[in-house]
Amino acid sequence: MMGTKSAFNWITLWASLLFVVILGFSRLSYGMFLPGIQRVIGGSYGQLGILGTVNFIGYLAGSLCLSPVISRFPERKQAINRMTCFGLGIAMLGSAFSDHFIQLGLWRFAIGLLSAFATVLVLSIAMDAVRPEERGVASGFIWLGGSAGILLTGVFAPLTIDPSHEQGWRYAWAAMGVFGVVAAAGFEFVIRQHRSAPVPSGAEGELRDPERVQVYRLLLNPKKLLFLIGSYFFFGSGYIIYFTYLIPYLVSKGIPSLYAGLIWSGIGFAGLFNGWIGGKAIDRWPSGYTLASGLTLGTIGVCGVMTGHLLFTALGAITIGLVSFITPPLMTTALLRRHVPHSAYAACLSIATAFFASGQIIGPILGGVAVERQGLQFGVASSAVFMAIAAALAGMYGRQQRKVQLRDVPLGS
């Protein structure tokens, strides 16, 4: 096993660079590229939103498959991670050459499948190398890679949104794929450099059937983690609606591609601080209330779209980037790390990710229906409903934690 380190080390650095691809490029760049994809491939925004759903069906499939795969091959976790990370970069490259719906849909499914494996495995491997008291900060550092990915895709906006660059989204996706391959190689190199001994049998992820049953009971028990998992599900639905349809909404308003890209990059730039703030906060106050605070502010941020004013929309987007884009995933993973057995963490995170993915499947479908019936502005704003439910459930989880803490306090203390 690798010796534990501080939150900031070469392993977490390369893990963060991988999350640029896993989250920022593979998942969220699709919303930025929608206008360009529509011009080349055709279809309505509702139809193109279905391709986003296909991506998350792949993400759900990967989340469900990961736990049994790790259980079957517990000693091969790093090898599986290596294959999925390299495969993700290659799939990004392949999607850049799509010419029709089915082809792009297959690539989006593969990207979703591989990114689900990579999300859990990269976090799990990197957290094993970090001291327990610094894992919240380390998680924030890794997740902020997703914010950096959004920031970079915003820089591509003039190339991907402007009608004069019809094939711009292809070049951007190809560059992202190359970056993904390089990041996968860097992560593999540092893991090999710091590995001092093989993982012993019985290590994390090797769960017998009775233990796996206990994992589900832990996650789905209303007195344990169900409210936390429910919050993660509704957050998945809410945030993906916002990120899928925000740029098409701005384009439909006639906003110049440069300004739309700046708003998108503003989310990513604010998210760079989100990772640090969220990691510090969850280490200091490891509670559902901390999670609920960020989600509540994010709900308010989404409401900026309802005003129809560019300034309030931009301020709302930056608010989301600052407090409720990276915060929910990193806080959920950090809370799980605190409250589940070490040997079951990868399995629990995999199941939690499956709930998150299910929310992301439902979100684009419902958002697409809202867009088709009421327009892009209403579709984007509908994400506030899901964010508010997520905040309420996180608050209920915090209340539940508080009750447990009070019950465990010895009398007379």
ABEGO torsion letter per residue (X at the ends): XBBBBBABBAAAAAAAAAAAAAAAAAAAAAAAAAAAAAAAAEEBAAAAAAAAAAAAAAAAAAAAAAAAAAAABAAAAAAAAAAAAAAAAAAAAAAAABABAAAAAAAAAAAAAAAAAAAAAAAAAAAAABBAAAAAAAAAAAAAAAAAAAAAAAAAAAAAABAABAAAAAAAAAAAAAAAAAAAAAAAAAAAAABABBBBBGBBGBBBAAAAAAAAAAAABAABAAAAAAAAAAAAAAAAAAAAAAAAAAAAAGBBAAAAAAAAAAAAAAAAAAAAAAAAAAAABBBAAAAAAAAAAAAAAAAAAAAGBAAAAAAAAAAAAAAAAAAAAAAAAAAAAAABBAAAAAAAAAAAAAAAAAAAAAAAAAAAAAAAAAEAAAAAAAAAAAAAAAAAAAAAAAAAAAAAAAAABBBGX
